């Protein structure tokens, strides 16, 4: 391949993709809040928390009226102002339950506010502290029982975890352990699953590892593909000070669809694992978005040109700009192509076959991030699993998005039916 042809091919590939992303109409076959997929998806993410009391519809819809795609500072200002407004409502509310509701909503809005900010923006630290304080103050006001844990990890580092005991203890039920993904925070996991599990009297342990939440923001810990290491540290510490459950089910959200099965493959204490949603091979996804010519140019000393083209595309595609910045931040890489290369290590090929427990695979038929073909790849690799169950949600069900955002009760029904089927509790005498 000549340098001239590589450059032309790269310009065409990046240019066509960027032009499409920048100019595609808002109506692409479904209701959308923003033409840009990432801005639309993050709005769905906030709306998703309504089912668990972490947001309210009109507060969100009124806020996004004042935001345009590709304006991270405008996004921050609008959501941060909403968080402040709802926090003031909480301060003026005498009823404890209502005050708790308002604080939990404020948490979601502060968390959403920082999402598109550059990793080094000082407003990130302020928004993160506001969302954490609002969250735990909200739980206390609402009367939700919880225990915050600090888990020793690799020398002087530590990981955060929160244990939510069931309102009515049922020792026969499995302990649900829940971890997030590529851009998760420890506190938001409450709205994704914990509140629903509490209604069904499941104990839930949530945790964050390297590359996530405060482990990343305060300690600079970046992701590791060897997710069995942080998971082992969390389980070791938790089981030392708490009753050992009859069984443990590990649920991984988004990138957690790789992280949780990876941990389960190396830890026999994990009796069941849920990929919510499936994420079999992150390298495959990353390489699909990068023209091969980019690697050829890098290998021939023209990495600076590739970086320049990436910056051009980032100017035209807000979602692409965010994914590049977040990938380098959370993975600790120095360039976009280094991020792609690093993600080659995040695959379950040759690993998932070591899982011995029950497995639930969830997927959205129109997931914008993970191709549906990874469901079959995952299933084929699970040669040692005790059982394999899969659920693919289509557009008509409302669950076709990545992690069924906007349809929380849909995937909850699938999860809790699977739990009761594979980890049944004795009938009362």
Secondary structure, DSSP 4 states (H G I P E B T S, - for coil): --HHHHHHHHHHHHHHHHHHHHH--S-SSS--S-SSHHHHHHHHHHHHGGGGTS--HHHHHHHHTT--TT-HHHHHHHHHHHHHHHHHHHHT--SHHHHHHHHHHHHHHHHHHTTTS-TT-HHHHHHHHHHHHHHHHHHHHHT---EEEEEEETTTEEEEEEEE--SS--TTSPEEEEE--TT--TTTHIIIIIHHHHHTT--EEEE--TTSHHHHHTT-PPP-S-THHHHHHHHHHHHHHSPPPS-EEEEEETTHHHHHHHHHHH-TT--EEEEES--SBHHHHHHHTS-HHHHHHHHTT-HHHHHHHHHHHHHH-HHHHHHHHHHHHHHT-SSHHHHHHHHTT-B-TTTGGG--SEEEEEEETT-SSS-THHHHHHHHH-TT-SEEEEEEE-TTTT--SGGGTT-HHHHHHHHHHHHHHHSPPPPP-
